[in-house]
Amino acid sequence: MSRALLISLYVLAVDVPLLLVLGTSLGWLFARGKFFGREILLILVLLPIALPPSVLGLYLLLFFGQLPFLRPLRLLFSFPGAALAALISSLPIMVQSTRAGFSAVPWHLEEAARTLGDGDWRVFWRVSLPLSRRSLVAGIALAAARALGDFGLTLMIAGNIPGRTQTLPLYIYSQIEALEFGMANLAALLLVAVGIASLALVKRMERGRHERFL
């Protein structure tokens, strides 16, 4: 189990910074941006929430396996594939949370900062980001827990290769197949603890946000 846990932590080490950058950027874009194709792009970003992992995994297999210029990346059935699978499945959660956070920032506060001479970049760092930080923290907590617990998409595009792509959820699957319920339960309890901690953090962020507006 230690090897599967280590691989899962490696996946988080890769995905959490990407979730922060991509999730925050896309959340702000969908909350404040107005451009052609915005709704179509939003649907594509959130689509992993609605699609079964087998369907999404099938199309990703075809996408990365059939296009010649993507084959040298060797994403399929490798650790990068496991990190990519967890990122794709968890990114919509981060985007939805940051989008809600930025949408809740009063527009007049951003406009007031602009009238004082701040550009869009300074308005984002000095006004938008600080006021939406609780949503960002809640989003990264839930998205990280989702990335850690991804099973279907990781199995489809990375495989269940011990020591290479076998994360904790895949380890549980393998242990159940081998009728080793004790080790499976131990790994499952670890994921349950992470899930509870993530939800507790989200609850704390929500409570702090409500108290701020009282």
C-alpha angles and dihedrals in degrees: 000000000000092000092050090048091051092051090049090052090049089053090052091047089057099038104042095065089044091049091051094050100037097034094049093044095048092042091055091044093054093042098048108012124096114192141134113281094019095135093046091051091048091052091051092050093048096040095097088068092061102035122081111246090242092058095045091044091051093054092044089052090052092044097051095033102047104039108086097210091056098050095079088061089068093207096151118092093359139100092264087056091053091050091047092050092052091046094051093048095047102037095081090058092053092045093050093049096047091043090055091047095051092043089056093056107103108252093217092062091058091046091050090055090051092052088055090059103266117142124223093269094053091044089054094050098038102037117009100042098045092047093049098040094109091058090048092052091047090048095051091047093054094039092050091050089049092049091049091051100043112132116153101048093042090051092050101050104020103031129215100284113159112233093012114049104356106119125181096275090050090046089055090051092051093047092051090050088053090047090242095140095162095063091040090054092048092054091043092053089054091055090046090054091051091049093050092047091050093050091046090054091049090050091051091050091050092049091050091049093052092048091052092060095046 
